[in-house]
Amino acid sequence: MSALACLELGYVARAHGLRGEVAVRAFDPASETLGTVERVRLRLRSGEEREYAVESFRPANKEDLLYFEGVESRTAAEALVGAKVFVYREDLEPPEEGEFFQGDLVGLAAVDEQGASLGTVEEVWATGEVPNLVIRAKGRPELVVPFADEFVPTVDVPAGRIVIRPPEYLEADGPQGPAGGPGDGDGG
């Protein structure tokens, strides 16, 4: 499966009931995407990938409940728990100009406005009014930044890069990890 052919939407959180239904938790709880597609691709915890036809869909409180073709027991559903859920881009309406699929943000290189590396966007948490980007880099504390214009002035998905303006309380501590590039003479 090509990374460009599919878009990661969420994960199988748990088995539901006795007849093979699963609960899928999407990155964006308001997303209705799973209710519009006829198939998904799952990447199991083992790394194996499988395509499943969606037999039924119903929204629930914080997750969506789905039956996949061929998954007919609780045991079969439990084997899918923890699997990443992908949808095929060709099955989706493209985003409007200036909009992004949240799954496209995962994997982008995060840099500050001077171009210094902050890490990689590894997760998107949709826990409040706006999603939060979770940025990680080896040897640095995790950075959680609201996905709002104030903190994210530039997103360039084709270039694989996102510009982050960290919240002020982080800037007061100075750069984390290795020193920035030339011209960083503030002294922190």
Secondary structure, 3 states (H helix, E strand, C coil): CCCCCEEEEEEEEEEECCCCEEEEEECCCCCCHHHCCCEEEEECCCCCEEEEEEEEEEECCCCEEEEECCCCCHHHHHCCCCCEEEEEHHHCCCCCCCCCCHHHHCCCEEECCCCCEEEEEEEEECCCCCCEEEEECCCCCCEEEECCCCCCCEEECCCCEEECCCCHHHHCCCCCCCCCCCCCCCCC
